[in-house]
Amino acid sequence: MKKIEAIIRKSKYRVVKEALHDVGVIFFSYWDVTGLGNEKEGHVYRGVSYSTSDIQRRYLSIVVNDDFADVTVKTIINSAGTGEVGDGKIFVSDVQECYRIRTGEKGSDTLK
């Protein structure tokens, strides 16, 4: 199993969510986060532009079976990308075990 963590633009969340559902990712968790990166968002107040290094993003956490990791990553890249600085990052790591709390079963079948 793989854990896919993606940090994306908040404005792309709906598109990414629908694309993930279209390929069969029906469950994931997400959080609103603030981070630092290469992008500098600017704010305008009364005609004066202010730059801030704090950037609002959405953090997705998805666990999938090994054979579905590439599809999931490609879906996120294709649906979240704008080609501009600040599109985000994707991290993939191994998950050693997964348990379904309700039944106590374990293994990759718990993701279905």
C-alpha positions as CSV (number, residue, x, y, z in Angstrom):
1,M,0.0,0.0,0.0
2,K,1.1,3.6,-0.6
3,K,0.3,6.8,1.1
4,I,0.0,9.7,-1.2
5,E,0.2,13.2,0.3
6,A,-0.5,16.1,-2.0
7,I,-0.3,19.8,-1.3
8,I,-2.3,21.7,-3.9
9,R,-3.8,25.1,-4.6
10,K,-7.1,25.6,-2.8
11,S,-8.6,26.8,-6.1
12,K,-7.9,23.4,-7.7
13,Y,-9.4,21.3,-5.0
14,R,-12.8,20.7,-6.6
15,V,-11.3,19.7,-9.9
16,V,-8.8,17.3,-8.2
17,K,-11.6,15.8,-6.1
18,E,-13.8,15.1,-9.1
19,A,-10.9,13.7,-11.1
20,L,-9.9,11.4,-8.2
21,H,-13.5,10.2,-7.9
22,D,-13.6,9.6,-11.7
23,V,-10.7,7.2,-11.5
24,G,-12.0,5.4,-8.4
25,V,-10.4,7.1,-5.4
26,I,-13.6,7.4,-3.3
27,F,-12.0,8.2,0.2
28,F,-9.4,10.6,1.3
29,S,-8.8,13.1,4.0
30,Y,-7.9,16.8,3.5
31,W,-6.9,19.8,5.6
32,D,-6.5,23.5,4.9
33,V,-2.9,24.4,5.5
34,T,-0.5,27.3,5.3
35,G,3.0,27.0,4.1
36,L,6.0,28.6,2.6
37,G,7.3,28.1,-0.9
38,N,8.7,29.7,-4.0
39,E,5.5,31.5,-4.8
40,K,4.8,34.9,-3.3
41,E,1.1,35.8,-3.1
42,G,0.4,39.5,-3.1
43,H,-2.5,41.3,-1.5
44,V,-3.8,44.7,-2.5
45,Y,-5.2,47.0,0.2
46,R,-6.4,50.5,-0.8
47,G,-4.3,50.4,-3.9
48,V,-1.1,49.3,-2.1
49,S,0.3,45.9,-2.9
50,Y,1.6,43.8,0.0
51,S,3.6,40.6,-0.4
52,T,3.3,37.7,2.1
53,S,5.3,34.5,2.2
54,D,2.4,32.6,3.9
55,I,0.5,30.6,1.2
56,Q,-2.9,29.0,1.6
57,R,-3.1,25.4,0.3
58,R,-5.1,22.2,0.7
59,Y,-3.4,19.1,2.0
60,L,-4.7,15.7,0.7
61,S,-3.9,12.3,2.4
62,I,-4.8,9.3,0.3
63,V,-3.9,5.6,0.9
64,V,-4.2,3.2,-2.1
65,N,-3.0,-0.2,-3.1
66,D,0.4,-0.4,-4.8
67,D,-1.0,-1.0,-8.2
68,F,-3.1,2.2,-8.0
69,A,-0.5,4.6,-6.9
70,D,0.7,5.7,-10.3
71,V,-2.9,6.3,-11.5
72,T,-3.6,8.4,-8.4
73,V,-0.4,10.5,-8.8
74,K,-1.0,11.1,-12.5
75,T,-4.6,12.1,-11.8
76,I,-3.5,14.7,-9.2
77,I,-0.7,16.1,-11.5
78,N,-3.1,16.4,-14.5
79,S,-6.0,18.0,-12.5
80,A,-4.0,20.2,-10.1
81,G,-1.4,21.6,-12.5
82,T,-1.5,25.1,-14.0
83,G,2.1,25.3,-15.2
84,E,2.8,28.1,-12.8
85,V,5.0,28.3,-9.7
86,G,3.0,27.2,-6.6
87,D,1.1,24.2,-8.1
88,G,2.2,22.1,-5.1
89,K,4.0,18.9,-4.3
90,I,3.2,15.2,-4.0
91,F,4.9,12.8,-1.6
92,V,4.6,9.0,-1.9
93,S,5.5,6.6,1.0
94,D,5.0,3.0,1.9
95,V,2.2,1.9,4.3
96,Q,3.1,-1.2,6.2
97,E,-0.3,-2.2,7.4
98,C,-3.9,-1.0,7.4
99,Y,-6.7,-2.1,9.7
100,R,-10.5,-1.7,9.4
101,I,-11.6,-0.6,12.9
102,R,-15.2,-2.0,12.5
103,T,-14.2,-5.6,11.7
104,G,-10.6,-5.8,12.8
105,E,-9.5,-7.1,9.4
106,K,-6.2,-6.0,8.0
107,G,-4.4,-5.7,4.7
108,S,-5.1,-4.2,1.3
109,D,-8.7,-5.4,1.3
110,T,-9.5,-2.8,4.0
111,L,-9.1,-0.1,1.3
112,K,-12.1,-1.3,-0.7
